[in-house]
Amino acid sequence: MDEEINYKILRKIQEIEKNSPILSELKPDFYRVFNEYLLNLNKRLNLEKSSQKKMLIIDEIENTKKIGISIYEHREKKIFLASISKARGGNPDLKNIIQEEKILFDSVYELILNSRKSIIEIENLDDDKEPKVIELKEKSIQENKTWINRMN
């Protein structure tokens, strides 16, 4: 996407993201550019003298925020599902993930792994190798809580 960001492009991105089962391709600096676009709209609003034009800009700002949130939430859901998939041994398609999202993916993936480790341990105690769930360990639970607190 080499075009400058605007409302029309954001709507297009939103539609593509909504209708695609995998992450769509975004420029690596999408979120920065999106925030700059919102900042510029706010500057336009502050400079505008006409109350009628101000109302139009306010509407554009609110709609732009909603679209940005929608794009992020669609991507967020795909990232969470990809994290779950990887934790279960899958190989999710992450070719279009951008840096900020990669941090989220890695964090969620690690949280899932740590949570599994602290909540449920599986041992093969029987000869026929059926897994048996053993009780929770207080130390593991505390480690998981510590890890979650670090994320906040």
Phi, psi and omega in degrees: 000099183263356182283156173289148184283141174206178184301316182298316179294319178299319178297321179296315178299317180300315179297315180298314182296320181295323187263356182257136178284344179243167178298132177279166181281128175232155173296147181302334181257025184308309185294323177295314180295320178300313180295324176295321178299314178297320178299317179295322176297319178295322176296316177301319180298316182292332180272341185288135180264325183286126180293329178293316178292325177300318180298320178295319179293319178300316177298317180296320178298312182297317179293322178296317177300316180298318179294316179300317178296318179299314178301311181299315183295323176297316180292319179302314179299316179295324179293317178297316178296322178294322178296317178296315179302313181296320180296334179266010175097005180280177179230077185293151179281109181243022185297335182256013179285140178255167192308310181301322180286328178297322177297316177298312180303309181300319180295315180294317179301312179296321178298317178299312180299314180295321179296314178301316183295320185277333184269319185223129174243141181244130176237144174265094184263336183267156179298325181275012171059034173280132181292144177237126180283131177251166188295159179293148177251126183302320180298318180294321178297316180298320177299319180295317178298319179299316180296318179296317179299323178297328182289333182278000000 
